[in-house]
Amino acid sequence: MNELLKFDESGNQTVSARELHAALGVGKDFSTWIKDRFEKYGFEEGKSYSPILGNRSDGLPGKPRLEYLLSISTAKEIAMVENNEQGRGIRQYLIKVEEAWNEPSMIMARALQVADKQVKALTDRIIELEPKAEFFDLCMESGSLMSISTMAKKLGRPGLGPRKIFDFLHSRNVLFKNSGGYWVPYQSHIDAGRFVVKQVPRQQGDIVVVDDIAMVTQKGFAYVERLVNEVYPIEATA
């Protein structure tokens, strides 16, 4: 009789109405019989049973057939009202299933399964957020690093926004695009303590890619500000 038992999306035990129909040896076709039982005994959708779409019985592609998952109590009642030997046997079987399901050890086992799923979901979320957190830490490191875009905003020069600052610094032999397409400083500026380059991993589909992130030090900000003043003097912004 194990084929009667199914699990819904929440992990609760249910009974396949179609398998119950077959086990009871009912003469009527399944659809007519189950709808009659729902109407006659006042079973409520979402409480006593849940409709689902199942695969075709012949295994071929096409329109799926409508199935029903019954609560254990609903299945016991339907088995009882059939008033035959099969129904009495199924009812006794479901009573034992229900008793076993409610044993303290089984309740604890289900609670542990739920906890495991929650821990896994939390772990997956941490892995997803880890690159973002690492990048945030880089930005806050010692309170002395900032992104190049942030530096552009901090300079506050009209005509030299976050996008144009990259071209400007490239024209001054400060930045260049590496093979990965990232703007990075020339080594001489790294050695001078004006910039640092951090490699930050991030998830891209099924693989992890590494981004080269150029960060500006306080010394680098002062250096870039001098370069900017040559072309965009403060007086010109008044």
N, C-alpha and C positions, 0 to 999 in steps of 0.2 A: 504493500500500500504506500510505499515511500514516494511513488510517483505523484500521489495526490498533493504532497506538500510543495509549496513554492515560497519564495521570499520576495517581498515587495521592495521598493526602492529604499525604504527606511530600515530594511533588515528584519521586518516582522514576519512571523510565520503566517502563511495563508494557504488556502486550498484551491486547486484548480477546479473550477466549476465543470469544465469539460471532462476532466479525469474522474470527477465525482459522478457525473452522469454515466460514464462508461462502467464504473465500478458498481453502481446501483442496478445496472441492467435495465434501465428505463426504456420502454418501448417507443416513446415519442422522440422526434428529432430534437437535438440539443437546444437550438434557438427557441423553439416553441416551449419546451419544458422549462428552461431557466427563466424566461420572461414570465411564464405563468406562476412560478414559485415566487419571484420578486413581487408581483402584484398581489397574489393571494395572501401572502404572509407579511406584507408591508415592509420588506427589507429596503433600507435606504442606501442609495449610492453614496460612496465616500465614507460610509460608516459600516455598513454590513458587507459591502462588496465594492470592487473597483474595476471598471472596464479597461481593458488594454488591447492593443493590436498585436496579434500573434502571427506566426508564419503560416503559409498555406499548408494544408495537410499533405499535399503531394510533393512538397519541397521545391516546386517550380516557382519562378518569379511571377509576380502579379499582385493583385489586390490582396492585402492581408486580411485575415478573418478576425472577427471580434471575439475576444476571450474575456473571462471574468475571474478575478481573484477574490475568494470569499474569506471572510474572517473565520477563525476556528469555530466560534459560537454559531455563526450562520450555517456553516457546513454541518455541524452537529444537528441543528434543528432540521435542516433539509433531509439529512439521512434518517432522522427519527420519523418524520412525517411520511416517508415512503412506506413505512410499516411492513418491511420484509426482512428476511434474514440478512441480506447484504447490508441493508441500512443499519440494523442493530449492531452488526459487526464493525462497520465503519465508525459508528458513533462511539463504541467502546474504545476503538483504536485512537480516535481523536481526543477522547478524555485522557488517555494515558500520555499522549503527545503534549497536551496542555499542562498536565501535572509535571511532566519532566521539564517543560519550558520554564515553569515558575519555581523550580528548585533554586535555592540560594546559590549553589555552585554555578548553575547555568546563567543566573542573573549577573553574577560576578564576571563570568566569562564574556558575556555580551558587553558589559561595561568596559572591560579591558580592550575589547575589539574597537569600541567607539573611541576610547582614549588613544589607541594606536593610530587610528585614522586622523584624529585631531593633531597628534604630534607630527605625523607625516605631512599634513597640510601646512602646519606651521613651519616645519623644516623647509618645505618647498618654497614657501613665501620668503623665508630668510635668505635662501639661496638666490631668489629672484631680486631681492632688494640689496643684496650685499655689494654689488658694483656701485649702486647709487650711494650707499652709505660710505663706501670707501672714497668715492669722489668728493663727497661732502667733507669727510675728514681731511682730505688733501687741501680743500679750500680754507679750512679752519686751522690748519696746522700752524701752531705757534702764533696765530693771528697775523702772519706776515705774508701769506701767499694769496694771490687773487688770479682769477682767470683773465685772459687778454680782453675778453668782451667787457668784463667788469671794470678793467682798467680804462677802457675807452670811455665808458660812462662816467667814471670818476674824473677823467681829464676834462670832460665837459666842453669840448670844442665843437661848435657848429660845423657841419661838413665833414666831420671825422667820427662817424658813428662806429658801432661795434663791427660792422661788416668792412668798412673802409680801412679800419686800423690795421687789418692784416696786410692789405695791399701797401699801405704806407710803410709799415715795418719791413715788408719785403723789398721795397724800393731803397731802403736804408741799410740793406744787407744785415737785417736783424733776424728775419724769419725766412724760411723756405718750406716748400711742400715736400715731405718725404715720400717714399715709394708707396706708403699706405694712404696717401692723400691728406695727411694731417699737417697743419702748420706747426713747425717746430723751430726753435732757435738754433743759430749756428753755434758750434761747439765753443767758440771763443767767448760768447756771451754767457754760456753755461759756466765756463771756467771762471769768468769774471764775477759770478754770483748774482747775475741779473735775472736769470731764468732757471727753472728746473723742469724736467720732463718726467712725468709719472705715467706708468703703464697701468691702465685700469681695465680689468676684464669685464665683459658683459655678455649676456646670453643672446645669441642670434639664431633663432630656430633651434636646431638640435646641437649646435656647436657653440663654443665659447670663443669670442674674438677679443683681441686686446687693442684698446685705443691709446694712442700717444697723446697725452694731455699736457700742453705747455702752460706752466704757471709762472706768474711774475712775482719776484721778490720786491721788498721795499726799495732795495738798491736799484732794481730794474725799473721800477716805476719812476724814480727820480731821473734815471738815464733817459727813458722814453719821453718824459715830460720835457727834458731839454731839447730833444730832437723835434718834438711837436712845436715848441715855442719858436723854432726857427722858421716854420712854415705857417703856423697858426698862433701868432703871438696873442697874449692875453688882451693887449690893448685893442686888437682887431675885433674882439667879441663884445666890447663895451657899447 
